[in-house]
Amino acid sequence: VAIEASLDQPDLPDSAPEGRSDYSGVKHDTVVYRISGAFFFGAAATVGAVLDRIADRHRKFILDCSSVPLLDSTAANVLEGTVRKAERSGVRVAIAGASPQAKRVLNALGLVSPRVLFTESVAEAVKALDAGEGANLPG
């Protein structure tokens, strides 16, 4: 018996509501960055450069990982560096929708509460961060 599984997900236009997170309710002091697809060493440098530019520009940072089926240690190191930079700037960070596999890899690098809030959805992350949950460690 052969089982085929694809890590690829069909590309949908940003206006399509199905399969996309709802970012309504996100306030001006919050940035949401969505990663889609396998996040591993091949994409880590590119994503890391983008995250480095945006991680300390808002008071709250939500990383939407709901469409990330696979995350390796290289990508996790990039995210840990992003969280470290955010911490120095007093930015609270939430990771929304991470798979159990991704959580294990991130937890192994010390990305645990209260450094990072793990939530099931972006809406839950917005609500938690707006309520003041999460670390806010000034540098």
trRosetta pair geometry for C-beta under 8 A, 3 or more apart (Angstrom, degrees):
i j d omega theta_ij theta_ji phi_ij phi_ji
7 37 7.0 82 143 -159 95 71
7 38 4.9 22 159 -47 140 116
7 69 5.2 -157 -143 70 84 138
7 70 6.0 -35 -134 3 134 123
8 37 7.2 2 -121 -123 50 101
9 19 7.8 169 170 -171 129 136
9 36 6.9 -101 56 178 128 102
9 37 6.7 -140 24 -84 98 71
9 67 6.3 -101 34 -164 161 106
9 69 7.8 152 -39 -25 111 120
12 16 4.3 -91 167 54 117 146
12 18 7.4 -133 -146 78 162 79
12 19 5.8 121 7 75 158 131
12 20 6.9 -129 91 -49 132 107
13 16 5.1 111 63 -18 74 100
14 20 7.3 109 -154 -119 48 154
16 19 6.9 7 117 50 112 100
16 20 6.2 132 90 -13 72 126
17 20 6.1 -114 -154 48 27 107
17 22 7.8 22 -150 -84 91 89
19 67 7.8 68 171 -93 91 119
21 32 7.8 -137 101 169 136 143
21 34 6.7 -171 30 -103 124 125
21 64 5.3 -122 10 -149 160 142
21 66 5.8 128 -63 33 116 146
21 96 7.3 87 -127 116 153 137
21 97 7.3 -118 -83 -28 128 149
21 121 6.8 165 -137 -164 106 83
21 122 4.5 87 173 1 134 132
21 123 7.9 -162 -173 -24 95 80
22 25 7.9 50 130 18 97 104
22 122 6.9 -171 67 68 54 118
22 123 6.2 17 75 -57 103 111
23 26 5.0 -26 175 -8 84 132
23 32 5.5 -151 -125 48 119 157
23 122 6.1 -47 -95 134 64 151
25 123 6.6 62 57 -128 142 80
25 126 5.3 110 115 133 108 158
26 30 5.1 -126 -168 87 86 122
26 32 5.8 -81 -117 -19 153 121
26 62 7.8 -114 -119 26 118 137
26 122 7.7 -36 -69 160 114 115
26 126 5.7 -110 -92 -108 65 131
27 30 5.2 84 59 10 71 107
27 60 8.0 64 61 42 99 131
27 126 7.8 135 1 -157 82 106
27 130 7.1 109 1 -97 129 112
29 58 5.5 140 177 -169 48 90
29 59 4.3 -5 170 29 113 111
29 60 6.0 73 121 16 86 95
30 58 5.8 123 -116 160 14 140
30 59 7.2 -53 -72 64 57 78
30 60 4.1 -25 -106 77 85 110
30 61 7.4 -175 -155 -75 63 26
30 62 6.5 26 -180 -5 108 106
30 126 6.6 81 167 -121 171 85
30 129 6.7 117 -108 103 124 143
31 54 5.7 -143 140 168 162 116
31 57 6.8 52 -29 75 146 97
31 58 4.4 164 -13 7 99 150
31 60 7.5 168 23 91 58 61
31 61 5.6 -8 62 -117 92 69
31 62 7.2 -169 93 31 46 71
32 62 4.5 -18 -109 72 76 108
32 63 7.9 171 -157 -85 56 18
32 64 5.8 41 -180 -26 100 114
32 122 6.0 37 -134 -145 139 127
33 50 7.4 152 -148 127 137 114
33 51 6.7 152 117 -99 172 82
33 54 6.5 133 -67 90 131 145
33 61 7.4 -3 4 -171 106 90
33 62 7.4 169 23 88 62 56
33 63 5.6 -20 66 -115 94 64
33 64 6.8 -167 88 21 39 82
34 64 4.1 -24 -104 69 72 121
34 66 7.9 -41 -141 37 95 90
34 67 7.1 39 179 30 101 118
35 39 5.5 23 160 -77 138 133
35 47 6.4 35 -111 -136 118 141
35 63 6.9 8 -3 -177 109 93
35 64 7.0 172 21 83 63 65
35 65 5.8 0 55 -106 108 65
35 67 7.1 -164 100 71 53 88
35 68 5.3 24 103 -68 106 119
36 67 4.1 -9 -122 105 76 133
36 68 7.1 -129 -122 -67 21 65
37 43 7.8 119 96 -37 112 167
37 67 6.9 3 -25 134 41 98
37 68 7.0 -5 70 -112 25 59
37 69 7.6 -35 -159 20 29 91
38 43 7.7 142 101 11 69 134
38 68 7.2 104 -115 -158 23 69
38 69 6.1 -44 -80 62 71 88
38 70 4.3 -3 -129 60 91 107
38 71 7.8 -169 -163 -70 57 41
39 43 5.9 -96 -138 77 56 126
39 44 7.1 95 173 -80 78 72
39 47 6.8 -17 -143 4 106 167
39 65 7.7 -71 0 -134 147 101
39 68 5.1 -17 -5 -143 116 122
39 70 7.0 -179 35 93 59 60
39 71 4.8 1 70 -109 103 77
39 72 7.5 -155 103 18 62 70
39 75 4.3 117 136 -145 94 157
40 43 6.5 77 54 28 50 91
40 44 6.8 -69 135 -39 24 101
40 70 6.5 -12 -50 119 110 104
40 71 7.1 -176 -73 -146 65 30
40 72 4.1 56 -127 9 87 120
40 74 6.4 68 -177 55 54 112
40 75 5.6 -79 -101 -28 25 121
41 44 5.4 -40 -134 5 31 124
41 72 6.1 -45 -29 77 79 139
41 74 3.9 64 -90 48 78 163
41 75 7.2 -111 -59 -38 39 78
43 46 5.6 -66 -164 47 59 109
43 47 5.5 47 146 -16 90 112
43 75 7.2 21 76 -94 89 112
44 47 6.1 -63 -141 44 26 104
44 48 5.7 31 160 -25 65 114
44 72 8.0 -83 -58 66 127 98
44 74 4.6 -113 -36 133 165 101
44 75 4.7 -134 -95 -87 104 61
44 77 7.5 38 -167 62 140 90
44 78 4.7 -172 -167 -32 95 142
45 48 5.6 -56 -142 37 25 116
45 49 6.5 30 158 -24 61 102
45 78 7.7 -139 -76 -96 29 134
46 49 6.0 -52 -155 28 29 110
46 50 7.0 23 151 -12 61 104
47 50 5.8 -58 -156 38 37 110
47 51 6.1 33 151 -17 71 109
47 75 7.4 24 62 -135 140 92
47 78 6.4 86 89 140 99 153
48 51 5.6 -56 -141 41 31 110
48 52 6.1 40 157 -28 65 105
48 78 3.9 -108 -84 -147 110 118
48 81 6.9 31 -146 70 112 130
48 82 7.2 -140 -135 -54 69 105
49 52 5.7 -50 -147 30 28 116
49 53 7.0 25 154 -17 59 104
50 53 6.0 -61 -159 33 33 108
50 54 6.6 -3 158 4 68 113
51 54 6.3 -77 -143 49 32 92
51 55 5.4 45 167 -50 74 109
51 63 8.0 13 -118 -102 122 118
51 78 6.9 111 45 157 144 100
51 79 7.6 -88 -175 -105 171 53
51 82 4.3 -44 149 -106 129 134
52 55 6.4 -32 -121 8 21 116
52 81 7.7 -20 -87 124 94 112
52 82 6.9 -112 -73 -101 54 83
52 85 6.8 102 -131 -2 65 174
53 57 7.8 3 146 -25 57 129
54 57 5.5 -70 -154 24 50 121
54 58 7.7 6 174 2 81 103
54 61 7.6 137 127 -125 90 117
55 61 5.9 26 -144 -116 60 163
55 82 4.8 -163 -93 -165 148 85
55 83 7.9 -119 -159 -69 134 24
55 85 5.0 78 99 92 138 117
55 86 4.7 -101 168 -65 102 92
55 89 7.6 138 121 31 81 138
55 91 6.6 168 161 72 68 158
55 93 8.0 -4 -155 -92 96 119
56 85 5.7 -97 -46 146 114 96
56 86 6.0 -161 -81 -104 70 50
56 88 7.4 -33 -104 75 132 89
56 89 3.7 125 -143 -14 107 167
56 91 5.8 -146 -119 -19 53 138
58 61 6.1 136 70 -71 107 76
58 91 6.6 82 83 -130 60 119
59 90 7.5 -33 -138 115 72 91
59 91 6.1 -169 -164 -121 26 70
59 92 7.0 18 150 20 69 89
60 91 6.8 176 -87 -166 18 79
60 92 5.2 -18 -114 65 72 95
60 93 7.9 165 -163 -82 54 31
60 94 7.5 6 -176 5 96 103
60 129 4.4 101 -143 165 136 142
60 130 7.7 -27 -66 -62 168 57
61 86 5.5 -102 25 -122 145 142
61 91 5.3 43 -9 158 113 123
61 92 7.2 176 27 87 72 45
61 93 4.9 -20 72 -107 101 74
61 94 7.4 172 91 27 53 63
62 93 7.7 159 -87 -159 33 52
62 94 4.9 -14 -113 68 78 99
62 95 7.7 160 -161 -92 57 23
62 96 5.7 21 -176 -12 105 118
62 122 5.9 98 150 -138 146 83
62 125 4.6 115 -125 127 123 144
62 126 6.9 -37 -57 -64 154 68
62 129 7.1 -118 -65 -15 102 150
63 79 7.0 87 -161 -135 176 113
63 82 7.8 95 -70 109 138 146
63 93 7.1 16 -6 -171 103 98
63 94 7.2 -169 27 94 69 50
63 95 4.9 -19 67 -112 105 71
63 96 6.9 175 82 21 49 74
64 67 7.6 31 135 14 95 89
64 96 5.1 -23 -111 67 59 111
64 97 6.2 29 -164 33 65 125
64 122 5.3 -14 -98 -75 111 113
65 68 4.3 -48 -168 22 83 127
65 71 7.4 -10 -158 -59 132 138
65 95 5.8 7 4 -176 124 95
65 96 6.6 158 28 75 71 51
65 97 5.3 -173 74 84 62 85
65 98 4.5 30 82 -86 136 70
65 99 7.5 -109 133 -3 110 70
65 102 6.0 -170 153 144 145 166
66 96 6.3 -30 -42 121 99 87
66 97 2.8 -34 -79 153 80 162
66 98 8.0 -75 -73 -50 44 30
66 121 7.2 33 -79 -118 137 57
66 122 7.6 -79 -20 -31 131 91
67 97 7.7 24 -14 126 49 141
68 71 5.7 40 152 -58 126 102
68 97 7.9 123 27 111 89 99
68 98 7.2 -21 64 -124 118 62
68 99 6.8 -131 92 -3 79 105
68 102 6.1 73 105 -79 118 149
69 99 6.7 62 -143 -38 36 153
70 101 7.0 -31 -120 105 53 142
70 102 7.8 168 -160 -69 16 92
71 75 5.0 -118 -162 87 80 134
71 76 6.1 99 148 -58 108 86
71 98 7.7 -32 -2 -149 150 100
71 99 7.6 169 4 45 106 105
71 101 6.9 155 38 113 85 93
71 102 4.1 68 23 -115 134 91
71 105 5.6 -163 101 58 101 148
71 106 7.4 5 113 -44 145 94
72 75 5.4 97 55 14 65 100
72 76 7.0 -120 110 -5 35 94
72 105 7.1 -151 -163 -144 17 156
73 76 5.2 -52 -141 38 37 116
73 77 6.3 44 156 -24 66 100
73 105 6.2 -137 -84 -160 59 113
73 108 8.0 -57 -112 85 97 130
73 109 7.8 145 -147 -58 78 120
74 77 5.8 -51 -153 31 30 112
74 78 6.9 33 147 -19 61 101
75 78 5.5 -50 -155 31 38 115
75 79 6.6 34 149 -16 67 103
76 79 5.6 -54 -150 38 35 110
76 80 6.3 39 151 -22 67 103
76 102 7.9 176 -86 -160 101 68
76 105 4.6 -134 -69 141 146 105
76 106 5.4 -152 -137 -86 107 57
76 108 7.5 26 157 62 158 97
76 109 5.2 165 148 -11 113 144
76 111 7.4 -139 -167 7 93 136
77 80 5.5 -49 -144 34 34 113
77 81 6.5 36 154 -18 63 103
77 109 6.6 -162 -86 -121 54 150
78 81 5.8 -56 -154 36 30 112
78 82 6.5 32 148 -20 64 105
79 82 5.4 -51 -148 35 36 115
79 83 6.4 37 153 -18 67 103
79 95 7.7 42 -171 -94 137 132
79 106 6.5 -46 92 -116 140 106
79 109 8.0 119 77 77 94 149
79 111 6.7 1 118 -79 110 159
80 83 5.7 -52 -148 37 33 111
80 84 6.3 38 151 -23 65 104
80 106 7.6 173 -64 -146 88 72
80 109 4.6 -100 -71 143 141 134
80 110 6.9 77 -133 60 122 92
80 111 5.8 -122 -95 -53 82 110
81 84 5.5 -49 -146 33 33 115
81 85 6.5 33 155 -18 64 103
82 85 5.8 -54 -151 36 31 110
82 86 6.4 31 150 -19 64 107
82 93 7.8 130 121 -121 93 148
83 86 5.5 -54 -146 38 34 113
83 87 6.3 41 153 -25 66 103
83 93 5.2 -120 -121 44 86 168
83 111 6.1 145 1 -113 167 104
83 115 6.1 62 166 160 133 107
83 116 5.9 -55 -124 -68 141 111
84 87 5.7 -51 -151 31 30 115
84 88 6.8 32 152 -20 62 102
85 88 5.8 -52 -155 31 33 112
85 89 6.8 15 153 -4 64 110
86 89 6.0 -71 -154 47 33 102
86 91 3.8 -88 -167 73 89 114
86 92 7.7 -110 154 24 120 4
86 93 5.1 91 103 -54 158 118
87 90 7.7 44 -174 -69 31 23
87 91 7.3 -85 -58 52 24 72
87 93 7.8 -59 -56 -4 74 120
87 115 6.9 -36 -80 -146 129 87
87 135 6.7 -4 -118 115 97 125
87 137 4.5 1 -167 65 91 115
87 139 7.1 108 118 -69 66 88
88 137 7.7 -19 -69 103 26 93
88 138 7.9 28 -173 177 33 35
88 139 3.3 39 -165 -77 69 133
89 138 8.0 -38 162 -133 13 54
89 139 6.3 1 -56 -8 33 120
90 136 5.4 33 -166 -179 76 81
90 137 6.7 -149 -104 75 53 32
90 138 4.5 6 -75 -92 107 67
90 139 7.1 -110 -34 -4 75 74
91 136 7.7 -153 90 -129 3 72
92 117 7.5 26 168 -4 101 114
92 129 5.4 162 103 -136 129 100
92 133 7.7 126 -174 95 144 51
92 134 3.8 101 -163 106 115 131
92 135 6.4 162 -119 71 78 47
92 136 5.2 -40 -64 -79 96 83
93 115 7.3 -12 57 149 114 64
93 116 5.1 -44 99 -115 104 78
93 117 7.2 175 101 22 51 76
93 134 6.7 -180 48 -169 42 137
93 135 7.9 -12 31 56 82 91
94 116 6.8 135 -114 -173 28 70
94 117 4.1 -29 -110 69 87 103
94 118 7.4 166 -162 -84 72 18
94 119 5.6 7 -178 4 121 115
94 125 3.8 159 120 -148 149 111
94 128 6.5 124 -97 75 144 122
94 129 5.7 -110 -22 -52 130 116
94 134 6.4 -92 -64 -82 86 144
95 98 5.1 22 138 -34 115 125
95 106 7.0 -82 35 -164 174 172
95 111 7.5 49 -13 158 144 128
95 116 5.6 20 -5 172 105 123
95 117 7.3 176 24 84 61 52
95 118 5.5 -20 68 -108 94 67
95 119 7.5 163 81 27 44 69
95 125 7.8 -171 58 -103 13 136
96 118 8.0 156 -90 -162 30 47
96 119 5.0 -24 -109 74 75 95
96 120 7.2 3 -159 97 75 19
96 121 5.7 10 -168 160 116 15
96 122 4.7 110 135 -74 173 52
96 124 7.0 147 -125 61 106 92
96 125 4.5 -87 -71 -28 114 136
97 119 7.7 -10 -29 95 52 68
97 120 6.5 54 -83 177 56 37
97 121 6.2 56 -61 -99 95 40
97 122 7.4 -22 -19 -38 114 71
98 102 4.2 -125 -171 92 98 124
98 103 5.0 125 116 -59 122 81
98 106 6.9 -38 -168 6 159 145
98 118 6.1 -71 35 -144 121 106
99 102 4.6 96 52 7 78 102
99 103 7.0 -139 93 -6 41 86
100 103 5.6 -54 -147 36 33 114
100 104 6.5 37 155 -23 65 102
101 104 5.9 -53 -154 30 31 112
101 105 6.7 25 153 -14 64 105
102 105 5.9 -57 -151 38 34 108
102 106 6.1 28 154 -15 68 111
103 106 5.8 -60 -142 43 30 108
103 107 5.9 33 159 -23 67 109
103 118 6.2 54 -116 -133 113 154
104 107 5.8 -53 -142 36 26 111
104 108 6.5 32 156 -26 60 105
105 108 5.8 -53 -155 27 29 116
105 109 7.2 16 151 -8 60 105
106 109 6.0 -65 -159 40 36 104
106 111 4.0 -62 169 68 93 129
106 116 7.4 -72 159 70 128 158
107 110 7.7 77 -175 -51 35 8
107 111 6.3 -93 -80 68 32 71
107 112 5.4 63 -132 -74 78 96
110 115 6.9 49 143 17 82 164
111 115 6.0 -119 -139 95 48 126
111 116 4.8 10 -175 14 87 143
112 115 6.1 68 62 33 47 106
112 116 6.9 100 47 45 5 91
113 116 6.8 -93 -79 71 47 52
113 117 6.4 55 -104 -101 94 50
113 118 7.2 -95 -53 9 97 87
113 134 7.9 -102 -137 -111 80 58
114 117 7.7 1 -151 -67 55 74
114 134 6.1 150 -175 -152 84 35
114 135 4.2 122 127 -53 97 91
115 135 5.4 -14 -106 12 30 145
116 134 7.4 -3 -147 -137 20 104
116 135 7.9 -32 -41 22 31 109
117 125 6.5 147 99 -129 120 81
117 128 5.5 178 174 120 159 144
117 129 7.0 -155 33 -65 150 83
117 133 5.9 79 -90 123 143 111
117 134 4.6 -76 -32 -84 114 105
119 122 7.8 129 94 -85 125 15
119 124 4.0 -175 -179 102 126 112
119 125 4.3 -168 42 -66 147 76
119 128 6.1 -162 -77 6 135 142
120 124 5.5 60 50 20 78 156
121 124 4.6 100 57 6 81 101
121 125 7.0 -139 100 -4 46 86
122 125 5.4 -55 -149 36 36 114
122 126 6.3 40 152 -23 68 102
123 126 5.7 -49 -149 32 31 113
123 127 6.5 30 153 -17 63 106
124 127 5.7 -55 -149 37 32 112
124 128 6.2 29 155 -17 66 109
125 128 5.8 -57 -144 39 30 109
125 129 6.1 22 161 -12 67 110
126 129 6.2 -61 -143 42 24 104
126 130 6.0 23 159 -17 63 113
127 130 5.9 -59 -144 40 24 110
127 131 6.3 21 156 -17 61 111
128 131 5.8 -62 -150 38 28 109
128 133 4.2 -56 175 50 87 135
128 134 6.9 94 135 -29 104 103
129 132 7.7 76 -179 -53 32 11
129 133 6.4 -85 -82 59 33 81
129 134 5.9 -7 -106 12 75 138
